Amino acid sequence: MDTETAEITRATGAADADTTVRVATVTLNPAIDQTISIPNFAAGQVNRVEWEQADPGGKGVNVAAFLADFGCAVSVTGILGTDNIEIFRSFFADKGIADRFVTVPGRTRANVKILDTPNKRITDINLPGLPFSAENLTWLRGAIDTLAVDHDWFVLCGSTPSGTPETVYAEMVADLRGRGKNVVLDASGPAFARGVAALPYAIKPNLEELEELVGRKLPDETAILTAVQELIDRGVGCVVVSLGADGAIFAEGTARLAVRPPAVIVRSTVGAGDAMVAGFILGKLRGLDLEGCARLATAFSLGTLTTVGPHLPPPETIENSMGEIDIRVLAR
């Protein structure tokens, strides 16, 4: 592959020149999120679309977008196909996100979400991504090397293309930790387990991912806290377990918090977990304690439930909702 087909693209604008950029996200398997609203959707029948919307997606893209919405200078990298890249380039330019994606021939995958609002159901249809290429991964590691010069936080997240070595996240975590970087890992499956073993600063599994990680069912809060303690004992700095409508558990050091948001009318669950990661990181950048980070992270997540696409409500709405979040201190 030559440099014309595997370039590291660079966005222009303020974010590109800003020497204070501190956060970079890595998305190995980005996607275009196609959201389709079909009231009373029925499989096997003709359905009429009420409205549709296409947004650049992938967990790292979402995290970057939410941070950018709050004025945080952020860069993105990963692997994008050139055939449908313009939607990403326009999005990054509009958000002021510095684009460091490696571009390769082919099409970036699409994920389809069918919203059935009257019945409160969401149907997911996820297409396969670009095939794994060792050469692409080499180019991506070069992009990460460049970002490591002036970025302090790295967010590694999402699924990996079919055929990607299970060690990919572990190698990235170990490399970035060795450079003194704060690494947040949000993924699933064997690649996530290997990455956790390399001891990132923070991880954000949901309950199912945590159960897979520890190899057993976690039927209640006590069981979840036991699993979290095991991970912290192993050397993971912070564990955030997202529990859907039940909120989340935040753990760091000896502190344990159970966080529950108020009920809202859900328009879309796309990116809710990614928003939690973004809010947590922004809290750390602001120097907040664990409770402050938990409130901001949960407010971010709550905000995405009322919107469609990788966008947050206005900052004042997010800030106001922080006071509506219930926090139980389980341990200090």
Disulfide bonds with the S-S distance in Angstrom:
none
